[in-house]
């Protein structure tokens, strides 16, 4: 096959000469349809041949991704790639599919479809996505590509969709093996083409994603991979200051209390890059939460929720991003003591008739409801929280999310004196932990186990078995603290370390209580309950 669009990549160390403006009122330029983002892009005329008016109604950053496809397909691929870097997978896929329709010989369009069929940082790949991804890889390989660079891009995505040998015994372990294979292939691509910013960005994402699969209980957190990924991405920022992948993956690389300050500037600039993209508007709050910046957390997620709400009219997938933002909004309002705004946020999720079936959406939907009662210490209401609400989700598919209802109910029952109910809820929690463990989902199994132990510990305390309660709550806190926060959530619903501090405070063990609250604040800075409890320690 003869290349029909032979474009050269930017030279190492040079600034990008061109890219696709995925933005407001863009005009078509003559040079193979590649557009450049500038500060004055809002003054340009909208491209008349836009395939998707929603995409071109706002900016998404600069993507310059030359492939051996015709001009129209190239434009769609770059639009899809920008969505992909913002982790708007469902929004990206139609553009790659359109590229395939526009140019029947364009193998890289099918590469794009495959890349939208797995979410390496979020969760294992569903059967439907796996089938789609494998079919797209097979089609791309059958068509063939014209350049070594494209061949390595296909090899990288093919590595993810090649079944591991030996076969893994759980979906979680299968995902880990696939991410490892993808990471190694992306490293080879990046090494071969160090000037290719997209190759570097995907390699960094693969590193961060693999680090997430290595969450393990009772081990000291190691952010080596995240630091390496962040440093790699930072190397490209000067020459590619509007590349969406650099912004997005840097925030994920530094999404920890220890590293978050390194990404604060990037977080505050992300909206200038993509002022209407749902997930881009949400992402900075990963850093703000880690730094205890509640006003910013609320503001950015309100913008994300508003953008998602607009897209929900035509795209049901946006509902998952909507509830994702609502959980962060709820968390922020509760930390500021904004009770009325928190109640309004609760009503917003109860009003939903449809929520896209994604594991992170289920977790956030349950979490924001449990938070509302537990953070305000409304124990009786927490004990009565209705499980599996709203019924827009198939809750049995999401045991880690469902567990949060029983955590709230169990802790609420124990602390309001209904110990029989507390035992029932604790048993339900343990059953869900066992389900997760049997499925090989170690991370959520251990996190749910910690919640189960916390409910049991407070029940023991109310029964008068103080020593055993304290020992069990301490062990539960150690278990939870040894597992870093998942990207799904702004933070644990009610940190077990705080609960341990409260037990110690009730026993007037003030020095130990103070240490517990301070340790909790090191992990989750500026939390309202921990700060108030520290004040109580000082008073006593």
Secondary structure, 3 states (H helix, E strand, C coil): CCCCCCCCCCCCCCCCCCCEECCCCCCCCCCCCCCCCCCCHHHCCCCCCCCCCCHHHCCCCEECCCCCCCHHHHHHHHHHHHHHHCCCHHHHHHHHHHHHHHCCCCHHHHHHHHHCCCCCCCCCCCHHHHHHHHHHHHHHHHHCCCCHHHHHHHHHHHHHHCCCCCCCCCHHHHHHHHHHHHHHHHHHHHHHCCCCHHHHHHHHHHHHHHHHHCCCCCCCCCCHHHHHHHHHHHHHHCCCCCCHHHHHHHHHHCCCCCCHHHHHHHHHHHHHHCCCCHHHHHHHHHHHHHCCCHHHHHHHHHHHHHHHHHHHCCCCCHHHHHHHHHHHHHHHHHHHCCHHHHHHHHHHHHCCCCCCCCHHHHHHHHHHHHHHHHHCCCHHHHHCCCCCCCCCCCHHHCHHHHHHHHHHHHHHHHHCCCHHHHHHHHHHHHHHHHHHHHCCCHHHHHHHHHHHHHHHHHHHHHCCCHHHHHHHHHHHHHHHHCCCCCCCCCCCCCCHHHHHHHHHHHCCCHHHHHHHHHHHHHHCCCCHHHHHHHHHHHHC
